Amino acid sequence: MSETGCYICGDRPVMRRCESGQLNCKYCFLSAFEEEVHEYITSYKMFSPGEVVAIGISGGKDSSVLLNVMYELNKRKEYGLDLRLVAIDEGIKGYRDDALKVVNFQKDYYDLPLTILQFQDLFGTTMDDIRLKAGKSNSCTFCGVFRRRSLDVGGNLSGADKLCTGHNADDAAETVLLNILRGDLNRLQRCTNPITSTEIKQSQDNEVVMGLGTLRSIPRVKPLMYCFEKEIVLYAYYSNLRYFSTECKYSVDAYRGFAREFIRQIEGIKCKYVTNFIRAAENFNIAAINRDKSSTNENKNNLPRIYAQQVVQRCTLCGYMSSARVCKGCLLLETLRTNNSKITFKSG
């Protein structure tokens, strides 16, 4: 790569860090990557000793790296967490069934309990069937809504106190851009929260009642939110992680694809532009400036940020968390029953 050695140890470098531009050898990169995730986790106090943490895995690179990093940090840094795995089977033949082979391998390799939930069992349909009814442009909307609910159900079934997802910096920047394009200021204020929790109106226990029983509102955390996709790929490669590299065959028609292409273009100009998107959204977060009153500037600077959380009610049909009287999941299921897949949602 260069005649210059690794910035940390001086050995032969194998890569250049995205944000700093520093050269790293294989071992220093892997160590630095994990340490940076650890610093992000501890700076926001994402976990407490003794908590049950469910890791959402799909067999893909992001969740595979998340799983390995969490597993290693939990041991090395003595987090004291009870790690468990949750996977979703959307019912996409030739894609998800192959990815689940990797998921089952990971379950055995890390020796962690695994819960797999199927769209067919939860919603009475599969993404293959939804694709036929909803068409190309709407199928990803169905999948996103149903996957989020499925993860909540899986987290509850696994007894989780926190739910970990593998969203990376590129994902977060795409979401920020999409919320700007949609003019959705509510979601823009929340989309970069390191810990996302939901407050339910007129509820003291933050539980919702559904056909599957009582569901708790489980906070979600994104430990990889400041990790670049390029570095996640390199971490997986240099760690010899097994993962499923094929993209969903339906993702080519996703609206998010436009944002993804834009983010890749600006990342090609300067990697830091990606994390600048995230930091800009964090600074825009109105609740972030709501600090406790303090008599000294020194104390003010040490106070943690208070992030905006979503306040919702319960769906009148299924009891699930919703920003409206009827949740998006029930609305989408109704469109399938009536063969009317053209539906729009108000921001919430």
Secondary structure, 3 states (H helix, E strand, C coil): CCCCCCCCCCCCCCEECCCCCCEECHHHHHHHHHHHHHHHHHHCCCCCCCCEEEEECCCCHHHHHHHHHHHHHHHHCCCCCEEEEEEEECCCCCCHHHHHHHHHHHHHHHCCCEEEEEHHHHHCCCHHHHHHHHCCCCHHHHHHHHHHHHHHHHHHHCCCCEEECCCCHHHHHHHHHHHHHHCCHHHHHHCCCCEECEEECCCCCCEEEECCEEEECCCEECCCCCCCHHHHHHHHHHCCCCCCCCCCCCHHHCCHHHHHHHHHHHHHHCCHHHHHHHHHHHHHCHHHHCCCCCCCHHHHHHCCCCCCCEEEEECCCCCCEECCCCCHHHHHHHHHHCCCCCCCCCCC
